[in-house]
């Protein structure tokens, strides 16, 4: 059985699609600007649970995940469209008003204008978020530019969203009395912050040779970079900026941190550090494969991040 | 209880949205071109039934409904993004391949490029279709330009899609041995044709003062034109081009014909006729209200077209 990413590749080749394969598709408009298009579909009880979050957090997250895709390309988000499939029961409550308050509060921060949408009745809550951004012509950060010898950097901390998910699964809720780092982890899961400013800074300073957002988990997202760039990589587990109380497994395979991973030429190391980013490894030759060094042992890094539809299991999730 | 259209108006005012209110939102890009954005959400067992259609027809329709919105603005469709929420059971079949074949077959007709999308697992099939089109700057056909005295025209025939729906509800299927006009009606419902060429022609010839696509039903769609243009209208039922075996009720209140309704100044009547369109009424003063003449009787035309969420019922559906 093919997996989700296999199918996307198949459709791309079958129908000769050129624009697909990065966090956003890149479409030239005029001589000065390229447009970025991205879309994220969130389905109740698959991508979120209503009893774990608030309508306002959900509105925030629906937009944040798409803004994160624009950030990964170094772009400036401009417009958004929002489709909602709504169960009858929610139509009769203040859900939509609170949802839009959360959505618009984040949109206002980045000057994003709501430019349309659609509403349908549905059995389960469905949210589809389209965002249109822009970059200077030909300057979008792609997944395909990493070169052997480039250094791998990440923004922020990893594993927090995965820890937050695990706390939610264990019954903690954002409204509970919680320790600060538990609250942080839960908010990281429910109300993530897209790294738009750092993405733009990478582009403006021509710092990154490639970039991606950490939505599926670093093991999968680094795999995407290596595949697109036709390179290998070695990740240093001891350097990963792991969120407090999160595990290495969460940092490697937990998704939804919505930080950025990017590669820089070695002579630009200082510039990346000055942005507050953390060096976590190095790009290698394709023949070296993708590996992670844990303590003194080096082993293959298998992409175990989130996929909605997996191919035949290659082994249990668990150790990296 | 507010209805779907009330809520959209509320959101528009609450968040000071300017771009929303037509079939597409209109966003200026450079000095020569405006972009059109539109999105249509289709939910299993609300907007379609899998046992009534084929995966290929469904792929066709998912794109056609959005192309129809671009057509209503006189635009040229350029790019599309497609989000799919998919039950596990469908992932394991050839559903997606056939769905994309239907989608791409229609996309190819209009030179539309698939520029991205998202796939998630879902309990019921969810399709969200996003299309980007363009028009010459400032030339998009809007709902708001109708003037008292303008003539009302429609393309094609009305009520066929509603008849098709009724035949499907009564057990007929597209694969059955059917009379030609039954097959036509069912295909009108399952595989509609967007009126892109006529929309472009209206724009290029500066023929229409306003336009909309007939997605909800003419009683509702004419109501949208009158509301946006601050005018009234009188519809002549005897002139409606009703599809074979369809009823006046189907033509007035049945949705999904995806024909265009547009208004032209009286001196352009001949040009509209030369496009093969049918004159069905006249724009009146706002104070005249929206009325329909049936035989010798004139009565108010109540918008009884499709809404996913209705406000407090104003009476049963049935007679116009």
Contacts between the chains, C-beta under 8 A, distances in Angstrom:
chain1	res1	chain2	res2	distance
A	1	B	92	7.0
A	4	B	119	6.0
A	7	B	96	6.9
A	7	B	119	7.4
A	8	B	119	7.3
A	11	B	96	8.0
A	11	B	100	6.0
A	14	B	100	7.5
A	15	B	100	6.9
A	15	B	104	5.3
A	15	B	114	6.5
A	17	B	113	7.3
A	17	B	114	5.4
A	17	B	115	7.8
A	18	B	113	7.9
A	19	B	79	7.6
A	19	B	113	6.5
A	19	B	114	7.6
A	19	B	115	4.2
A	19	B	116	6.6
A	20	B	114	7.2
A	20	B	115	7.0
A	20	B	116	5.7
A	20	B	117	7.7
A	24	B	116	7.2
A	25	B	79	7.9
A	25	B	81	7.6
A	25	B	115	4.2
A	25	B	116	4.3
A	27	B	79	6.2
A	27	B	115	6.1
A	29	B	29	5.2
A	29	B	30	6.7
A	29	B	33	7.9
A	30	B	29	6.7
A	30	B	30	4.2
A	33	B	29	7.9
A	37	B	79	7.1
A	37	B	81	5.9
A	37	B	115	5.5
A	37	B	116	5.4
A	37	B	132	7.4
A	38	B	116	6.6
A	39	B	81	4.9
A	39	B	83	5.4
A	39	B	116	6.1
A	39	B	117	6.2
A	39	B	118	5.1
A	39	B	128	7.6
A	39	B	130	6.4
A	40	B	83	8.0
A	40	B	118	5.6
A	41	B	83	4.2
A	41	B	84	7.4
A	41	B	85	5.9
A	41	B	118	4.3
A	41	B	119	7.4
A	41	B	120	4.6
A	41	B	126	7.3
A	41	B	128	6.8
A	42	B	120	7.2
A	43	B	85	5.0
A	43	B	120	4.9
A	43	B	121	6.7
A	43	B	122	4.6
A	43	B	123	7.7
A	43	B	126	7.0
A	45	B	123	7.3
A	46	B	85	8.0
A	46	B	120	5.9
A	46	B	121	4.8
A	46	B	122	6.5
A	47	B	120	6.2
A	79	B	19	7.6
A	79	B	25	7.9
A	79	B	27	6.2
A	79	B	37	7.1
A	81	B	25	7.6
A	81	B	37	5.9
A	81	B	39	4.9
A	81	B	130	6.6
A	83	B	39	5.4
A	83	B	40	8.0
A	83	B	41	4.2
A	83	B	83	7.9
A	83	B	128	4.8
A	84	B	41	7.4
A	85	B	41	5.9
A	85	B	43	5.1
A	85	B	126	6.2
A	86	B	309	7.7
A	88	B	309	7.8
A	91	B	309	5.2
A	92	B	1	7.0
A	96	B	7	6.8
A	96	B	11	8.0
A	100	B	11	6.0
A	100	B	14	7.5
A	100	B	15	6.8
A	104	B	15	5.3
A	113	B	17	7.3
A	113	B	18	7.9
A	113	B	19	6.5
A	114	B	15	6.5
A	114	B	17	5.4
A	114	B	19	7.6
A	114	B	20	7.2
A	115	B	17	7.9
A	115	B	19	4.3
A	115	B	20	7.0
A	115	B	25	4.2
A	115	B	27	6.1
A	115	B	37	5.5
A	116	B	19	6.6
A	116	B	20	5.6
A	116	B	24	7.2
A	116	B	25	4.3
A	116	B	37	5.4
A	116	B	38	6.6
A	116	B	39	6.1
A	117	B	20	7.7
A	117	B	39	6.2
A	118	B	39	5.1
A	118	B	40	5.6
A	118	B	41	4.3
A	118	B	128	7.6
A	119	B	4	5.9
A	119	B	7	7.4
A	119	B	8	7.3
A	119	B	41	7.4
A	119	B	308	6.2
A	119	B	309	7.4
A	120	B	41	4.6
A	120	B	42	7.2
A	120	B	43	4.9
A	120	B	46	5.9
A	120	B	47	6.2
A	120	B	308	5.3
A	121	B	43	6.7
A	121	B	46	4.8
A	121	B	308	4.5
A	121	B	309	6.8
A	122	B	43	4.6
A	122	B	46	6.5
A	122	B	124	7.2
A	122	B	126	7.2
A	123	B	43	7.7
A	123	B	45	7.3
A	123	B	123	6.4
A	123	B	124	5.3
A	124	B	122	7.2
A	124	B	123	5.3
A	124	B	124	7.0
A	126	B	41	7.3
A	126	B	43	7.1
A	126	B	85	6.2
A	126	B	122	7.2
A	126	B	126	5.1
A	126	B	128	7.9
A	128	B	39	7.6
A	128	B	41	6.8
A	128	B	83	4.8
A	128	B	118	7.6
A	128	B	126	7.9
A	128	B	128	4.2
A	130	B	37	7.9
A	130	B	39	6.5
A	130	B	81	6.7
A	130	B	130	5.2
A	132	B	37	7.4
A	308	B	119	6.2
A	308	B	120	5.3
A	308	B	121	4.5
A	309	B	86	7.7
A	309	B	88	7.8
A	309	B	91	5.2
A	309	B	119	7.4
A	309	B	121	6.7
